[in-house]
Amino acid sequence: MKNLKRAPKQVIESLLPGLSFQNESDFFLINKKIRRKKPFLNAIKQGEQVVDFISIQVDYKNSMSILDVGCGDGCVAAAFQRRGHKGRYLGYDIQKQWIDRLTKLYNKKNLNNYKFRYFDIYHSYYNPSGKMSDTEFKFDFEEAFDLVILNSIFSHMTLPVIEHYLKEASRKLAEGGKLWCTMMLVDKYFDNSRLNERTTNTSIDSDLTPYKESFTLTAHNPEEWILHDEHKFLEIVERLNLKVLKYIPGYWKTPRASLDQNHQDVFVLTSSKT
């Protein structure tokens, strides 16, 4: 029985020679005690799935400069690094312990193209004691970026905050750059009667509750999960002179029909001026 439990480690080590399963930092993962997905394979999968979708939906090149808004515990950064990303990567988050650990990990490995920054931005659910306003925070980064990632960010933001973030992100796009973002839209694909079939999260309500200009699935903590009206989001896109390159409905609301479907809805945006 003990040998069977060790088998997955041996398989991974044979596929990735020179890397020790025992030292998870070799896979660019922070300590499992504080990361979001504690089991090793779950942490790997979390980042790999996002990078898979980005690779399919964006003309990704490993020389791209990337801004990862709300980079979390670094699972996406880790997946990029495991694939040999050579361009600049800047990730920021509102959780200081993650940023501190990521900075230490990447500095130790002399990966100077990877940088992480902490900002104490207010969020009613994730950072209620935050000192910085979520509608006034500026992307005052010196460089421009080929790709801005906003993964599972807009599903926790109200529309005014989304508009502010899109405005700031588009301001930092390099010529021809793209915004890759996920959210949960109420549109023609949405079927509220199937909501409970698509989740095992017991905190999610069985019905939508109006919240500001949108809806929430967690009335007790509205900004834990927010759904937005399709037309209102597209009005924001138009106001900011952005163009929709791709829209792929997520399988949270419609049966999965293709490999490019993420759980949440995906938009690939670019400036309409380019």
Secondary structure as the mmCIF struct_conf table of DSSP 4:
data_model
#
loop_
_struct_conf.conf_type_id
_struct_conf.id
_struct_conf.beg_label_comp_id
_struct_conf.beg_label_asym_id
_struct_conf.beg_label_seq_id
_struct_conf.end_label_comp_id
_struct_conf.end_label_asym_id
_struct_conf.end_label_seq_id
HELX_RH_AL_P HELX_RH_AL_P1 LYS A 2 LEU A 15
BEND BEND1 LEU A 16 LEU A 16
TURN_TY1_P TURN_TY1_P1 PRO A 17 GLY A 18
TURN_TY1_P TURN_TY1_P2 PHE A 21 GLN A 22
HELX_RH_3T_P HELX_RH_3T_P1 GLU A 24 PHE A 27
TURN_TY1_P TURN_TY1_P3 PHE A 28 PHE A 28
TURN_TY1_P TURN_TY1_P4 LYS A 32 ILE A 34
BEND BEND2 ARG A 35 LYS A 37
BEND BEND3 PRO A 39 PRO A 39
HELX_RH_AL_P HELX_RH_AL_P2 PHE A 40 GLN A 57
BEND BEND4 VAL A 58 VAL A 58
TURN_TY1_P TURN_TY1_P5 ASN A 62 SER A 63
STRN STRN1 ILE A 66 VAL A 69
TURN_TY1_P TURN_TY1_P6 GLY A 70 GLY A 70
TURN_TY1_P TURN_TY1_P7 GLY A 72 ASP A 73
BEND BEND5 GLY A 74 GLY A 74
HELX_RH_AL_P HELX_RH_AL_P3 CYS A 75 ARG A 82
TURN_TY1_P TURN_TY1_P8 ARG A 83 GLY A 84
BEND BEND6 GLY A 87 GLY A 87
STRN STRN2 TYR A 89 ASP A 93
BEND BEND7 ILE A 94 ILE A 94
HELX_RH_AL_P HELX_RH_AL_P4 LYS A 96 LYS A 108
TURN_TY1_P TURN_TY1_P9 LYS A 109 ASN A 110
TURN_TY1_P TURN_TY1_P10 ASN A 112 ASN A 113
STRN STRN3 TYR A 114 TYR A 118
STRN STRN4 ILE A 121 ILE A 121
STRN STRN5 HIS A 123 HIS A 123
TURN_TY1_P TURN_TY1_P11 SER A 124 TYR A 126
STRN STRN6 ASN A 127 ASN A 127
TURN_TY1_P TURN_TY1_P12 PRO A 128 SER A 129
STRN STRN7 MET A 132 MET A 132
TURN_TY1_P TURN_TY1_P13 ASP A 134 GLU A 136
BEND BEND8 GLU A 142 GLU A 143
STRN STRN8 PHE A 145 LEU A 150
TURN_TY1_P TURN_TY1_P14 ASN A 151 SER A 152
HELX_RH_3T_P HELX_RH_3T_P2 PHE A 154 HIS A 156
BEND BEND9 MET A 157 MET A 157
HELX_RH_AL_P HELX_RH_AL_P5 LEU A 159 ARG A 171
TURN_TY1_P TURN_TY1_P15 LYS A 172 LYS A 172
STRN STRN9 LEU A 173 MET A 183
STRN STRN10 LEU A 185 VAL A 186
BEND BEND10 ASP A 187 ASP A 187
TURN_TY1_P TURN_TY1_P16 LYS A 188 TYR A 189
HELX_RH_3T_P HELX_RH_3T_P3 ASN A 192 ARG A 198
TURN_TY1_P TURN_TY1_P17 THR A 202 SER A 203
BEND BEND11 ILE A 204 ILE A 204
BEND BEND12 SER A 206 ASP A 207
STRN STRN11 THR A 209 TYR A 211
TURN_TY1_P TURN_TY1_P18 LYS A 212 GLU A 213
STRN STRN12 SER A 214 THR A 216
BEND BEND13 LEU A 217 LEU A 217
TURN_TY1_P TURN_TY1_P19 ALA A 219 HIS A 220
BEND BEND14 ASN A 221 ASN A 221
HELX_RH_3T_P HELX_RH_3T_P4 PRO A 222 GLU A 224
BEND BEND15 TRP A 225 TRP A 225
STRN STRN13 ILE A 226 ASP A 229
HELX_RH_AL_P HELX_RH_AL_P6 GLU A 230 ARG A 239
TURN_TY1_P TURN_TY1_P20 LEU A 240 ASN A 241
STRN STRN14 LEU A 242 ILE A 248
TURN_TY1_P TURN_TY1_P21 TYR A 251 LYS A 253
BEND BEND16 THR A 254 THR A 254
BEND BEND17 SER A 258 SER A 258
TURN_TY1_P TURN_TY1_P22 LEU A 259 ASP A 260
BEND BEND18 HIS A 263 GLN A 264
STRN STRN15 ASP A 265 SER A 271
TURN_TY1_P TURN_TY1_P23 SER A 272 LYS A 273
#
